[in-house]
Amino acid sequence: MRQQRNPIVLVLVALLSTVFLTAPPAQASVVPTAPTINKSHWIYFGWPGEPTKLKSLAFPGGGLAPARRQAIQYFVSAGSTTYYPNDNATDLRGQLGWSLADGYLPSPISTWPAGSAQVTIQHFANSVHGATAVYSRVTVKNRAATPLTMALNITAPTTEEHPLSGAPSRSDNTSMAYDLSIPAGKSVSKDFVTLAFGSADLSSAGTFDTNYAAMAKYWNGRLSKVALPTSLPDPQLVNMDKATQITMWETVEVLPDGDWQQITSGGNQAGLYSYDAENDNDEIDILLQHIRIGDYGTAAKIMSSTAYESIPTSWQDRNQYLEAALKFTEPYELYQRLSNDNAFFTSARKDLIRSAAHKIQGYIVTDPADPHRGLIEKSNDFDNGSDYLVNDEFAAIYGLTAYQNLATTFAKTDPTWAGEAVWARGVAAGVNTALNNYLTSYTFPRVGEPHYYACLDACAKAPAYNGNYLSTTWLMSSLPWDGALTGNTLGGAWRDTFDATNYAAFTARDFQAPMIPPHSWGAWSNDDSGYGNAFNGGGGVQLLASSDAYLRTEAISNLEWLLANQSAPMQWGESFRDGSWTLPEADFNAYGLASTGKAMLESNVSVTSDGTAVIGRGLPTSWITSGKPTSWQRVPVGNGATIDFTITPQSGNRVQITIKGKAPVKFELPLFVNNIVSASAGKVDNAQGTVTLPAGTSSTTVTVRTEAAPPLVVNSSTAGSIDVGRSGDNQAVGQSFFANSSPTLSDVEVNLRKVGSGQSDVTVSLEAMSAGLPSGIPLASTTIPADSIGTNFTTVTAPLKYNGLVDGRNYAIVVGQQNPSPDAYYQWATTGSGGPLDMASYNGTVWTSRHRGNIP
């Protein structure tokens, strides 16, 4: 492909030849043989608008494939010794450095040792005279105390990689080399430029430094206009948010007819499945994130494109994913609510929205003899073949809720919209009722417990752990949290069992797929041995809808796990395996990046349909106890308005929030639940852990009872109980739980009562889980005096002390009796706020699972 250059570029080469071509062509290569480049790890970069198929790729050791052409390699030699970047090493991170400039700019930097020298290679793309040029700088640093002589070798001719730092010492039609003399402790750099897209006279385009400054100014300028964290307890999370948004912008393509399209990836050379295409279902959720951060210009251009507007009628011919048609209305609703761009909603666009919404009714099963009547028809949203998916029911409910809001707004000035909101509410309610009925009548009995997975019936292609399918249900449908933000109030069985469903997935993961780490939902698609996927945060963010404070922080844990498991600097394969840099099994995915940005934003601040900013709902207590501030700017809250805010931990168990801009605020850190002493401003709801502030409030300081880990509560209701300390099968009983970011366990609350008389003391211990059962090895233990428990259920606190819990790991609280008895024993209420995760009983010899049900 390198030979297929634009003729205008050839003119450019001729113009530059007097500057760069000073050595006659050699009969043999002027550089040593280059190693085989490792294409399993890469990062793409380029310029917005250009075809994504012309994105450039950089590899860990600094190799460059401009516009995906043949890779150029850079390496050095001294005498008879040649030094290469060891980018095929198993311990890749230990062998070389690979990062982004300033931590987030689309300018990959590779660093590796070369004897007594260190080589640093940096690339970036810039728009030059309407074309895209890729600039490269190779720096060789002498780390020795004496001068160093080396050769810099480049596997490209000057007609491809044009020198900006003087002519090479040697060159031919395939390569070039520079002889370098480097003083002790000093560095020498050589700069280059090549054309990736379009045509331009690069001889007048400026230096590496001037173009880098222009590139950085462009991207920082765009970031300065959207919602952005300016301070988080881990600064790398700030870089993560910036980098993912820039990459989403990089993959926006402008077609020759002027249409804007959101492409899912910039491609790869590793032979993996490529997402270098427009995917309807991906595009919708990436588009939502552009809107959510306030980039209305990009969103409007994409929504105005012919390809996007044809989704309701063409999805079956293109991507085959029904959920794209079901959630088509969602970006329009969010755009209308946040942007205040009423002119965007022309009569033709309103008619399109109405037509799309009414198509949803046509996807509902109507056969009265079918038990699925009232549900959305089978689909292949997960490449699952054909199943009745919870995702589609949720997507329909959310899509119709969005349509209700639009219809209500349009009806204020257009009488033809009267009744549309009522119609949408009725259809959504019908789907919701059908879903709840099917769950209670068919799914719960099949599973064996009141919870569900991604498929309402068994998933044919995911017979084992399918927590990944479940997280994709949350990702793609977004109903539990984003639907609620939009105004959905429909619920019932699916909502009531939402927490139990997530805990069941975590338990199934630990029991069936222990190779999947905590805070990873696993690999896409249905492989129970997978490691992780790019959508990890997009699954967890819907857990913000949970009433369980632990589950609410899952999205941040998901993001921190992604940060520690990158496939390339701030990039992730759609699916990836473990490794020094995780090994992609499919292409990178901008949809995954959009879900990362969404999880970051909404865990910190979400905005409801009435403009209320819900701040801090997903922030772990460890963020507060770190003493470091959490700060955001330019968060859209509706009608074109934005707010800034900063959460600042203070001494004396106090947390302050300051707000700039006018919006009602709900300040609701998980730390606040049943823990608020007072607030200097706002209405306090201690049980919910919320401080409500009217619009215009500039600050409040909340004092909490403690910032220490609260007692672990493993019971809260006597609706279900189990015998413990009874000779036979129930000598001891364990209930599992998942550790959070606090490593310390100080107390455990259990709800017990006596049956019979003459009991001995209660034993309480902490054990790790192994193969889904308590390990039998106490990590800590204590007793509760028998005389502190009566014949009525009594909540007692056991002082169980342990420091060393691992975040996300599964543990068990084991309750028994010092002397088991057939007649004098206890009952333990176990339907607790921590969720009835997994129960097991001990008969004196072995543990037996009692509560797992039918894990798919």
C-alpha positions in Angstrom: 0.0 0.0 0.0 2.9 2.3 0.6 3.4 2.6 -3.2 -0.1 3.7 -3.9 0.3 7.4 -3.1 -1.7 10.3 -4.3 0.0 11.9 -7.4 -0.1 15.3 -5.6 1.9 13.7 -2.8 4.4 12.7 -5.4 4.8 16.3 -6.4 5.4 17.0 -2.7 8.1 14.4 -2.6 9.8 16.1 -5.6 9.6 19.4 -4.0 11.4 18.1 -0.9 13.9 15.9 -2.6 16.6 18.7 -2.8 16.4 19.0 0.9 16.2 15.4 2.0 17.8 13.2 -0.7 21.5 13.8 -0.3 22.8 10.2 -0.5 22.7 8.1 -3.7 20.6 4.9 -3.5 22.4 2.0 -2.0 22.6 -1.5 -3.5 21.9 -3.0 -0.1 19.8 -1.8 2.8 21.6 0.9 4.8 20.1 -0.4 8.1 20.3 -3.8 9.9 17.4 -6.2 9.5 14.4 -5.0 11.6 12.6 -7.5 13.9 9.1 -8.6 13.4 6.8 -6.0 14.9 4.3 -6.9 17.6 0.9 -5.9 16.2 -1.1 -7.5 19.0 -0.8 -4.2 20.9 -1.5 -0.9 19.2 -3.1 2.5 19.6 -4.8 4.4 16.8 -4.7 8.2 16.4 -5.5 10.7 13.7 -7.8 13.7 13.1 -11.5 14.1 13.3 -13.4 14.0 10.0 -10.8 11.9 8.1 -11.7 8.4 7.0 -11.1 6.1 10.0 -9.5 3.6 7.6 -6.7 6.1 7.3 -6.0 6.3 11.0 -2.4 5.8 12.0 -1.3 3.0 14.3 1.5 3.2 16.9 3.0 0.1 18.5 4.5 -0.4 22.0 8.2 -0.1 20.9 7.4 3.1 18.8 6.8 1.5 15.4 4.4 3.6 13.3 1.9 2.5 10.6 0.9 5.9 9.0 -2.6 5.6 7.7 -2.3 1.8 8.4 0.4 1.5 5.8 3.4 -0.7 6.3 4.9 -0.2 9.7 8.0 2.0 10.0 10.4 0.9 12.7 13.1 2.9 14.6 16.0 1.3 16.3 19.7 2.0 17.1 23.0 0.3 16.8 26.5 0.9 18.2 29.3 -0.9 16.4 28.2 -4.5 15.7 25.4 -4.4 18.3 21.9 -3.5 17.4 19.3 -2.5 20.0 15.6 -3.1 19.3 12.5 -2.4 21.4 11.5 -5.7 23.1 7.8 -5.2 22.3 7.3 -9.0 22.0 8.3 -9.4 25.6 5.9 -11.2 28.0 6.7 -8.5 30.6 6.0 -5.7 28.2 5.5 -3.0 30.8 8.7 -4.0 32.5 10.7 -3.8 29.2 9.5 -0.5 27.9 7.4 2.5 28.7 4.3 3.3 26.7 2.1 6.3 27.5 0.2 9.3 26.1 1.7 12.8 26.1 0.5 14.7 29.2 -1.3 11.5 30.1 -4.3 12.0 27.7 -3.3 13.7 24.4 -3.4 11.5 21.3 0.4 11.4 21.1 1.8 8.0 22.0 5.3 7.9 23.6 7.5 4.8 23.7 10.6 4.5 25.8 13.1 1.6 25.9 16.7 1.0 26.9 19.5 0.5 24.3 22.7 -0.4 26.2 23.9 2.8 27.8 21.4 4.8 25.9 17.6 5.4 26.2 15.4 5.7 23.2 12.2 7.7 23.2 9.8 7.8 20.3 6.8 10.1 20.1 4.1 10.5 17.4 1.1 12.7 16.9 -1.3 13.8 14.1 -2.1 17.3 13.1 -4.3 19.0 10.5 -2.0 20.7 8.0 -3.5 22.7 5.1 -6.5 20.5 5.2 -4.5 17.3 5.2 -3.5 15.0 8.1 0.2 14.8 8.8 1.9 12.5 11.3 4.9 13.9 13.1 7.5 11.7 14.8 10.4 12.5 17.1 13.1 10.0 18.0 15.3 11.0 20.9 18.4 9.1 22.0 19.7 9.9 25.4 23.2 9.1 26.5 23.0 7.7 30.1 26.7 7.1 30.3 29.4 9.3 31.8 31.3 9.3 28.5 30.4 10.4 24.9 28.4 7.9 22.8 28.4 7.2 19.1 25.3 5.4 17.7 23.4 5.0 14.5 19.6 5.7 14.4 18.0 3.4 11.9 14.6 4.0 10.2 12.9 1.4 7.9 11.4 3.9 5.5 12.9 6.1 2.8 12.9 9.8 2.9 10.1 9.9 0.4 7.8 8.3 3.0 9.2 9.5 6.3 10.4 13.0 5.5 13.2 14.2 7.7 12.8 17.6 9.5 16.2 17.6 11.2 18.6 17.5 8.3 19.5 14.9 5.8 20.3 11.3 6.9 23.9 10.0 6.9 22.8 7.2 4.6 19.6 6.3 2.7 18.2 4.1 0.0 14.8 3.4 -1.4 13.7 1.5 1.7 15.5 3.0 4.7 17.8 5.6 6.1 20.2 6.1 9.0 21.7 8.9 11.1 25.1 8.8 12.7 24.8 10.3 16.2 27.4 11.7 18.5 25.9 12.2 21.9 27.8 13.9 24.8 27.6 12.3 28.2 24.2 12.9 29.9 22.8 14.6 26.8 20.2 13.8 24.2 19.9 14.1 20.4 16.6 14.2 18.6 15.6 13.7 15.0 12.2 14.7 13.7 10.1 13.4 10.8 6.7 13.9 9.1 4.6 11.8 6.8 1.3 12.3 5.1 -1.7 10.2 6.4 -4.6 11.8 4.6 -5.1 14.3 1.8 -2.3 16.3 0.2 -0.3 19.3 1.4 3.1 20.9 1.0 4.7 19.8 4.3 7.8 21.8 3.6 6.0 25.0 4.8 4.0 23.3 7.6 6.3 24.1 10.5 8.4 22.1 12.9 7.5 19.2 15.2 7.2 21.6 18.1 5.0 24.1 16.4 2.7 21.4 15.2 2.6 19.6 18.6 1.6 22.9 20.2 -1.2 23.4 17.6 -2.4 19.8 18.1 -2.5 20.2 21.9 -4.3 23.6 21.6 -6.9 22.1 19.4 -7.8 19.1 21.7 -7.5 21.2 24.9 -9.8 23.7 23.3 -12.4 21.1 22.7 -12.1 19.7 26.2 -12.5 23.2 27.7 -16.1 23.4 26.3 -17.5 20.2 27.7 -18.1 18.6 31.1 -14.8 17.5 32.6 -13.3 16.4 35.9 -10.6 18.8 37.0 -9.6 16.9 40.1 -10.3 13.3 41.3 -8.5 11.3 44.0 -6.6 9.4 41.3 -5.3 11.9 38.7 -5.1 9.1 36.2 -8.9 8.9 36.2 -9.0 12.5 35.0 -6.6 11.6 32.2 -8.8 8.5 31.4 -11.8 10.7 31.0 -10.0 13.2 28.7 -8.3 10.5 26.6 -11.5 8.5 26.0 -13.5 11.5 24.9 -10.7 12.6 22.5 -10.6 9.1 21.0 -14.4 9.3 20.4 -14.0 12.6 18.6 -11.1 11.1 16.5 -13.5 8.4 15.2 -16.1 10.9 13.9 -15.9 10.7 10.1 -17.2 13.3 7.6 -18.4 11.8 4.4 -18.0 13.4 1.0 -21.7 14.4 1.0 -21.1 16.2 4.3 -22.8 13.7 6.6 -21.2 13.1 9.9 -20.9 9.5 11.2 -19.7 8.1 14.5 -17.5 5.2 13.6 -16.8 2.6 16.4 -13.0 2.2 15.9 -9.9 3.2 14.0 -9.0 -0.3 13.1 -6.0 -2.6 13.7 -3.4 -4.6 11.9 -3.5 -7.6 14.2 -6.1 -9.5 12.1 -8.7 -9.1 14.8 -12.4 -8.4 14.2 -12.5 -4.7 13.2 -15.1 -2.2 14.3 -14.0 0.4 11.7 -17.6 0.9 10.7 -20.8 2.7 11.7 -22.8 0.4 14.0 -26.3 1.6 14.8 -26.6 0.4 18.4 -23.1 1.6 19.2 -23.6 5.0 17.5 -26.7 5.7 19.6 -24.9 5.3 22.9 -21.8 7.1 21.8 -24.0 9.9 20.6 -25.7 10.1 24.0 -22.4 10.6 25.7 -21.5 13.5 23.3 -24.8 15.1 24.4 -24.3 14.2 28.1 -21.1 16.2 28.3 -22.5 19.2 26.3 -21.0 18.6 22.8 -24.2 19.5 21.1 -22.5 20.5 17.8 -21.1 17.0 17.2 -24.4 15.4 18.3 -26.6 17.5 16.1 -24.4 16.8 13.0 -24.6 13.0 13.7 -28.3 13.0 14.3 -28.8 15.0 11.1 -27.1 12.5 8.9 -29.0 10.3 6.4 -27.5 7.1 7.9 -28.6 8.0 11.4 -32.1 9.1 10.5 -32.6 5.8 8.6 -32.0 3.6 11.6 -35.7 2.9 12.4 -36.3 1.5 8.9 -32.9 0.0 8.1 -31.6 -1.6 11.3 -32.6 -5.1 10.0 -30.6 -4.6 6.9 -27.5 -3.3 8.6 -26.6 -4.3 12.1 -29.5 -6.7 12.9 -29.8 -5.4 16.5 -33.4 -4.7 17.5 -32.4 -2.5 20.5 -31.2 0.1 18.1 -34.8 0.7 16.9 -36.1 0.5 20.5 -33.8 3.2 21.9 -33.7 5.5 18.8 -35.7 8.3 20.6 -33.3 8.6 23.6 -30.7 10.9 22.1 -33.4 13.3 20.8 -34.9 13.5 24.3 -31.6 14.2 26.0 -30.6 16.7 23.4 -33.9 18.6 23.8 -33.6 18.5 27.5 -30.0 19.7 27.8 -29.2 21.8 24.8 -32.2 24.2 24.6 -31.9 24.0 20.8 -35.6 24.0 19.9 -34.8 24.9 16.2 -33.3 21.5 15.7 -36.7 19.9 16.0 -38.2 20.7 12.6 -41.6 19.3 11.6 -39.8 16.6 9.5 -37.7 15.6 12.5 -40.7 15.4 14.8 -42.5 13.2 12.3 -39.4 10.9 12.2 -39.4 10.6 16.0 -43.1 9.9 16.1 -42.8 7.2 13.4 -39.9 5.6 15.2 -41.7 5.5 18.5 -44.8 3.9 17.0 -42.7 1.2 15.4 -42.0 -0.2 18.9 -45.5 -1.4 19.2 -45.0 -3.6 16.1 -42.2 -5.5 17.9 -44.5 -6.7 20.7 -45.7 -10.4 20.7 -49.5 -10.5 20.2 -50.2 -14.2 20.0 -52.6 -14.9 22.9 -51.4 -18.5 23.1 -47.8 -17.5 23.5 -46.7 -17.1 27.2 -44.4 -14.3 25.9 -47.4 -12.2 24.9 -46.9 -8.6 25.6 -43.1 -8.9 25.5 -40.7 -7.6 22.8 -40.0 -10.3 20.2 -36.9 -12.4 20.2 -33.7 -10.7 19.1 -30.0 -11.1 18.5 -28.7 -8.0 20.3 -25.8 -9.9 21.9 -25.0 -12.0 18.9 -26.8 -14.6 20.9 -28.9 -16.1 18.1 -32.4 -15.5 19.1 -33.7 -15.1 22.6 -36.3 -13.1 24.6 -34.0 -10.5 26.2 -34.5 -8.4 29.3 -32.5 -5.8 27.3 -35.2 -5.3 24.8 -38.0 -5.0 27.3 -35.9 -2.4 29.1 -34.9 -0.6 25.9 -38.5 -0.3 24.9 -39.6 1.1 28.3 -36.8 3.6 28.3 -37.3 4.5 24.6 -41.0 5.1 25.2 -40.3 7.1 28.4 -38.0 9.4 26.3 -40.8 9.7 23.8 -43.2 10.7 26.5 -41.0 13.6 27.5 -40.6 14.8 23.9 -44.3 14.4 23.2 -45.2 16.4 26.3 -42.8 19.2 25.2 -44.0 19.2 21.6 -47.7 19.3 22.6 -47.2 22.6 24.3 -47.0 24.3 20.9 -48.3 21.7 18.5 -51.8 20.2 19.1 -51.1 17.2 16.8 -49.0 15.9 19.7 -51.9 15.8 22.1 -52.4 12.3 23.4 -49.0 11.0 22.3 -47.5 11.0 25.8 -50.5 9.0 27.1 -50.2 6.5 24.3 -46.5 6.0 25.0 -47.1 5.6 28.7 -49.7 2.9 28.0 -47.5 0.9 25.7 -44.5 1.1 28.1 -46.8 0.0 31.0 -48.0 -3.0 29.0 -44.4 -4.1 28.3 -43.5 -3.6 31.9 -46.5 -5.6 33.1 -45.7 -8.4 30.7 -42.1 -8.5 31.8 -43.0 -8.7 35.5 -45.6 -11.4 34.9 -43.1 -13.5 32.9 -40.4 -13.1 35.5 -42.6 -14.2 38.4 -44.4 -17.0 36.4 -41.5 -18.5 34.4 -38.0 -17.0 35.0 -37.9 -17.0 38.8 -39.1 -20.6 39.0 -36.6 -21.6 36.3 -33.7 -19.9 38.1 -34.9 -21.2 41.5 -34.7 -17.8 43.2 -36.3 -14.3 42.7 -33.7 -12.9 40.3 -32.9 -13.0 36.6 -30.2 -13.0 34.0 -30.0 -11.5 30.5 -32.3 -14.0 28.9 -35.9 -14.5 30.1 -35.5 -18.1 29.2 -32.2 -20.0 29.2 -29.6 -18.3 27.0 -28.8 -20.9 24.3 -25.3 -19.6 23.7 -24.4 -18.8 27.3 -25.2 -21.9 29.4 -22.6 -21.0 32.0 -21.7 -17.7 33.7 -23.3 -14.9 31.7 -22.7 -11.9 34.0 -21.2 -10.4 30.9 -24.6 -10.7 29.2 -26.2 -9.2 32.2 -23.8 -6.2 32.3 -24.5 -5.8 28.6 -28.2 -5.7 29.4 -27.4 -2.8 31.8 -25.1 -1.1 29.2 -27.4 -1.4 26.2 -30.8 -0.7 27.8 -29.7 1.8 30.5 -33.1 1.5 32.0 -32.4 1.0 35.7 -30.5 4.3 36.1 -30.7 6.4 33.0 -34.3 5.5 32.5 -35.0 6.7 36.0 -33.2 9.9 35.3 -35.4 10.4 32.2 -38.5 9.9 34.4 -39.3 6.2 34.3 -41.3 5.2 37.4 -42.4 1.8 36.1 -41.1 -1.1 38.2 -42.3 -4.2 39.9 -40.6 -7.6 40.0 -37.7 -6.6 37.8 -37.0 -3.5 40.0 -37.6 -5.2 43.3 -35.0 -8.0 42.4 -32.5 -5.7 40.8 -30.0 -5.9 43.7 -30.4 -9.6 44.1 -29.8 -10.1 40.4 -26.5 -8.3 40.5 -25.3 -10.2 43.6 -26.4 -13.5 42.0 -24.2 -12.6 38.9 -21.2 -11.8 41.2 -21.7 -15.1 43.0 -22.1 -17.0 39.7 -18.9 -15.4 38.5 -16.9 -16.4 41.6 -18.4 -19.9 41.6 -18.2 -20.8 37.9 -15.6 -18.4 36.5 -13.0 -17.6 39.3 -10.5 -16.6 36.6 -12.6 -13.4 36.1 -11.3 -10.9 38.7 -13.5 -8.8 41.0 -14.9 -5.7 39.4 -14.7 -7.3 35.9 -17.8 -8.5 34.2 -15.8 -10.9 32.1 -15.0 -11.0 28.4 -17.4 -10.5 25.5 -19.3 -12.5 24.4 -20.3 -15.6 26.3 -16.9 -17.1 27.4 -16.9 -18.0 31.0 -13.1 -18.0 31.0 -12.8 -14.5 29.8 -11.0 -11.7 31.6 -12.5 -8.3 30.7 -14.1 -6.1 28.1 -14.1 -2.4 27.1 -17.7 -2.0 28.3 -16.9 -2.8 32.0 -17.9 0.6 33.4 -21.0 0.8 31.2 -22.4 -2.3 33.0 -21.6 -1.0 36.5 -23.0 2.5 36.0 -26.6 1.2 36.0 -26.0 -0.1 39.5 -26.4 3.6 40.6 -30.1 2.6 40.7 -29.4 0.2 43.6 -30.6 0.8 47.1 -27.4 -0.9 48.2 -24.6 1.6 48.9 -22.0 -1.1 48.0 -23.5 -1.7 44.6 -23.7 2.0 43.9 -19.9 2.2 43.9 -19.4 -0.7 41.4 -19.0 1.6 38.4 -16.0 3.4 40.0 -14.5 0.1 40.9 -15.1 -1.1 37.3 -13.2 2.0 36.0 -10.3 1.6 38.4 -10.0 -2.0 37.3 -9.9 -0.9 33.6 -7.3 1.7 34.5 -5.1 -1.1 35.9 -5.8 -3.4 32.9 -5.2 -1.3 29.7 -4.6 -2.9 26.3 -2.8 0.2 25.2 -2.5 3.7 26.8 -6.2 4.5 27.7 -7.5 1.9 25.3 -9.1 -1.6 25.7 -10.0 -4.4 23.4 -13.7 -5.1 23.1 -12.7 -8.4 24.8 -9.2 -8.9 26.3 -7.2 -11.4 28.1 -4.8 -10.9 31.1 -1.3 -9.7 30.4 1.3 -7.0 31.0 -0.7 -4.9 28.6 -4.0 -6.9 28.3 -4.3 -8.8 25.1 -7.2 -7.7 22.8 -9.3 -10.5 21.3 -11.2 -8.0 19.2 -10.8 -4.5 18.0 -10.9 -1.4 20.3 -14.4 0.0 20.6 -15.5 3.6 21.0 -18.8 2.4 22.4 -16.7 1.1 25.3 -15.0 4.4 25.7 -18.4 6.2 25.7 -19.6 3.9 28.5 -16.4 4.7 30.4 -17.1 8.4 30.1 -20.7 7.9 31.1 -19.7 5.8 34.2 -17.2 8.5 35.2 -19.7 11.3 34.8 -22.8 9.8 36.3 -21.1 8.2 39.3 -20.0 11.7 40.1 -23.0 13.6 38.9 -26.2 12.6 37.2 -29.0 14.9 36.0 -32.7 14.1 36.2 -35.4 15.2 33.7 -36.4 18.1 36.0 -32.8 19.4 36.1 -31.8 18.2 39.5 -28.1 17.3 39.8 -27.6 14.1 41.8 -24.0 14.5 43.0 -21.7 11.9 44.5 -24.1 8.9 44.4 -21.5 6.5 43.2 -18.4 7.7 45.0 -16.7 5.2 47.3 -15.9 6.2 50.8 -12.2 5.7 50.1 -12.4 8.8 47.8 -13.6 10.8 50.8 -11.1 9.3 53.4 -8.3 10.0 50.9 -8.7 13.7 51.8 -8.5 14.7 48.1 -11.1 16.8 46.4 -13.4 15.7 43.6 -14.1 18.6 41.2 -16.1 18.9 37.9 -16.7 21.8 35.5 -19.4 22.6 32.9 -21.9 19.8 33.7 -25.1 20.3 31.7 -28.2 20.4 33.8 -30.8 21.5 31.2 -31.9 24.4 29.0 -28.2 25.1 28.0 -27.2 25.7 31.7 -24.2 24.1 33.4 -22.8 23.8 37.0 -19.4 23.4 38.5 -18.9 21.6 41.8 -16.2 20.5 44.2 -16.5 17.9 47.0 -13.8 18.6 49.6 -13.2 16.3 52.6 -12.6 18.2 55.8 -11.4 17.4 59.3 -13.9 16.3 62.0 -15.8 13.8 59.8 -17.1 16.6 57.6 -17.5 16.8 53.8 -18.1 20.1 52.0 -19.6 20.7 48.6 -19.4 24.0 46.8 -21.5 24.7 43.7 -21.3 27.3 41.0 -24.4 27.7 38.8 -28.1 27.3 39.5 -29.6 23.8 39.7 -31.4 21.9 42.5 -28.9 19.4 44.0 -29.2 16.1 45.8 -25.9 15.5 47.5 -25.9 11.7 48.3 -22.6 10.0 49.0 -22.9 6.4 50.0 -21.0 7.4 53.1 -24.1 9.4 54.1 -26.6 6.5 54.4 -27.7 6.3 58.0 -24.7 8.3 59.0 -25.5 12.0 58.8 -25.3 14.1 61.9 -26.1 17.5 60.4 -25.7 19.7 57.3 -25.0 23.5 57.3 -27.6 23.9 54.5 -30.2 21.8 52.9 -32.8 19.2 53.9 -31.4 16.0 55.4 -32.8 12.5 54.8 -30.5 10.4 57.0 -32.1 7.0 56.0 -31.5 7.7 52.3 -28.2 9.5 52.9 -29.4 12.6 51.0 -29.0 16.3 51.5 -31.3 18.2 49.2 -30.3 21.8 48.2 -32.5 24.3 46.4 -31.2 25.9 43.2 -28.8 28.7 44.0 -27.3 27.1 47.1 -23.5 27.7 46.9 -22.3 25.3 49.5 -23.1 23.0 52.4 -21.0 21.1 54.9 -22.2 17.7 56.0 -21.0 16.2 59.3 -21.2 12.4 59.5 -21.1 10.2 62.5 -18.1 8.2 61.3 -15.9 7.7 58.2 -14.9 4.3 59.4 -16.3 1.2 57.9 -19.8 0.7 59.2 -20.8 -2.6 60.8 -21.5 -5.4 58.3 -25.2 -5.9 58.3 -26.2 -9.4 57.2 -29.8 -9.3 58.2 -32.6 -6.8 58.4 -35.9 -8.8 58.1 -37.4 -11.9 59.8 -39.3 -12.8 56.6 -36.7 -15.5 56.1 -34.6 -17.3 58.6 -32.5 -20.5 59.0 -31.7 -22.7 61.9 -28.1 -22.5 63.2 -26.2 -24.4 65.9 -28.5 -27.3 65.5 -26.9 -30.7 65.4 -27.2 -32.3 62.0 -27.0 -30.3 58.7 -27.1 -26.9 60.3 -24.4 -26.9 62.9 -23.1 -23.7 61.3 -24.5 -21.5 58.5 -22.5 -19.1 56.3 -23.8 -16.2 54.3 -21.5 -14.6 51.7 -20.8 -10.9 51.0 -18.5 -8.9 48.8 -15.8 -6.7 50.4 -15.8 -3.1 49.4 -12.9 -0.6 49.2 -12.5 -0.6 53.0 -10.1 -3.3 54.0 -11.3 -3.3 57.6 -14.1 -5.3 59.2 -14.9 -4.1 62.7 -18.4 -5.4 63.7 -21.0 -7.6 62.3 -24.7 -7.3 63.0 -26.8 -10.4 63.1 -30.5 -11.0 63.9 -31.0 -14.0 66.1 -33.5 -15.7 68.4 -33.5 -18.8 70.6 -35.5 -21.9 69.9 -35.8 -24.1 73.0 -33.6 -23.4 76.1 -30.1 -24.2 77.4 -28.2 -22.8 74.4 -24.4 -22.3 74.5 -22.7 -19.1 73.2 -23.0 -18.1 69.5 -19.9 -18.4 67.4 -19.3 -15.9 64.6 -16.4 -16.1 62.2 -15.1 -14.5 59.0 -14.0 -17.0 56.3 -12.9 -16.6 52.7 -15.0 -18.3 50.1 -13.6 -21.2 48.0 -15.4 -22.7 45.1 -18.5 -20.9 46.2 -18.4 -22.3 49.8 -16.9 -21.1 53.1 -13.3 -22.3 53.2 -13.5 -23.6 56.7 -10.5 -21.5 57.8 -11.5 -18.6 60.1 -9.8 -15.3 59.3 -11.3 -13.9 62.5 -13.7 -15.1 65.1 -15.6 -14.0 68.2 -18.6 -15.1 70.3 -21.9 -13.7 71.4 -23.1 -14.6 74.9 -26.2 -16.8 74.9 -27.8 -14.7 77.6 -27.8 -11.6 75.3 -30.3 -13.3 73.0 -34.0 -13.9 73.7 -36.8 -15.8 72.1 -37.8 -12.9 69.9 -35.5 -11.8 67.1 -32.8 -9.5 68.4 -30.2 -7.6 66.5 -26.8 -8.1 68.2 -23.4 -6.8 67.3 -20.5 -9.2 67.2 -17.1 -7.5 67.5 -15.5 -9.3 64.6 -12.1 -7.5 63.9 -10.2 -8.0 60.6 -8.0 -5.8 58.5 -7.1 -7.2 55.1 -10.3 -7.6 53.2 -9.7 -7.5 49.4 -12.0 -5.2 47.5 -14.5 -7.2 45.4 -13.6 -10.6 46.9 -16.2 -12.9 48.3 -16.2 -13.8 52.0 -18.6 -15.4 54.4 -19.9 -14.7 57.9 -20.3 -18.0 59.6 -22.7 -18.4 62.6 -22.9 -21.4 64.8 -23.1 -22.5 68.4 -20.3 -23.7 70.6 -22.2 -26.9 71.5 -24.6 -27.8 68.7 -27.9 -29.3 70.0 -30.9 -30.9 68.4 -33.3 -29.0 70.7 -31.6 -25.9 71.9 -30.5 -23.8 68.9 -30.9 -20.5 67.2 -32.6 -19.0 64.2 -30.9 -16.4 62.1 -32.8 -13.9 60.0 -30.9 -13.8 56.7 -32.8 -11.7 54.2 -30.5 -8.8 54.8 -29.7 -5.4 53.1 -26.4 -6.9 51.9 -28.5 -9.3 49.8 -29.0 -13.0 50.3 -26.0 -13.8 48.2 -25.2 -17.4 48.9 -26.1 -19.5 51.9 -24.3 -22.7 52.9 -24.7 -25.0 55.9 -22.2 -27.2 57.7 -23.0 -30.7 59.0 -19.8 -31.2 61.0 -17.9 -32.6 58.0 -18.7 -30.7 54.7 -20.3 -27.5 53.5 -23.4 -27.7 51.3 -24.8 -24.8 49.2 -28.3 -23.9 50.2 -29.1 -20.7 48.3 -27.5 -20.7 44.9 -30.5 -21.8 42.9 -30.1 -22.5 39.2 -27.1 -20.6 38.1 -27.2 -20.5 34.2 
